[in-house]
């Protein structure tokens, strides 16, 4: 385009503006849910890394619950959440077996 030529912008319709608002709201909710899940997983992994079987056992149920909630709220897909649960369970069982 030639320098100084005005660029025409199409006016945004009401529905487009509403869609933008909805998207921002959904993104904020998804971010909040994802953060909650990641924090729970991080805590459980920390307990597993330190070798504290009792703390890891205590954190397992709330962590799996958060993953299940994320599935229901469609923040995570079912396969992804189940993969996390499987890997965390394997690590927890290995830790318990090592302690015994």
N, C-alpha and C positions, 0 to 999 in steps of 0.2 A: 504494500500500500504506500501511496505517496505520503510524504511527511506532511503533517498538519491536517490530514483528512480525518474527519470525524468517524468514529466507529459506532454503528447503530447497535443498540442493545434492545432486546425484546423485553417488554415489561413482564415481570413474573406474576402469574395468575394467583388467585386465592388458594387454589388447590396445591400449587407448587409450594407456596409459603407454608401451608399446613403440613405438607409432606416433609419439609425441612425441619419443622418443629418436632414432628413425630420421630424422625430419624435421630435427632439430637437427644430426645428423651430416652429412646430405646438404647442408644449407644451408651448413655450414662448408666442405665440400669444394668446392661450387659457388662460394662466395665466393673461396676460394683460387685456383681455376682462372680465374675472371673477372679477379681482380686481376693474375694473371700475364700474361694476354692484354692487358689494358689498359696495363700497364707497357711491354710490348714495343711496342705501337702508339704509345704516348707517346714512346718513345725514337726510333722511326723518324720520327715526325712532327717531332720536334725536330731531327733531322739534316736532314730535308727543308727545314725552315724556315730553318736556318742556311745552306743552299745547299751543304752538304758532300756531294757526290755519292759520294765514296769511302766515307764512313761510312754513308751511306744504303744503298748497294749491299751493304755488309757486314752491315747489320742486317736487310735485306729477307728473306733466307732463314730466319733464326731466327723472325722475326715471323710469316711465313706458316706455319711449322711449328707455332707456338703456336696459331694460328687453326685449323689442321687438327686438332690435339689437342683443342681446345675442341669441335669438331664431333663427334669420336668420343666424347667424354665427355658429350655432350649439354648442355654448358654454354651453347653458342650454337647457334642454328639454322643450317643450312647456308646459307640465303639471306643471313643477316646476315653471316656470316663471309666469304662470297664477295663481298658488297658492299664490306666493308672491304678485302679483298685487291685488288679491282678499283680502288678509289679510290686506294689506296696505290701500286699499280703505275702508274696514270696519272700521279700526281704524280712518281714516281721517273723515269719515261720522259721527262716534260716537263723535269725537272731535267737529265737526261743530254743531251737535245737542246739545251738552252740552253747547256750547258757546251761542247758540240762546236762 
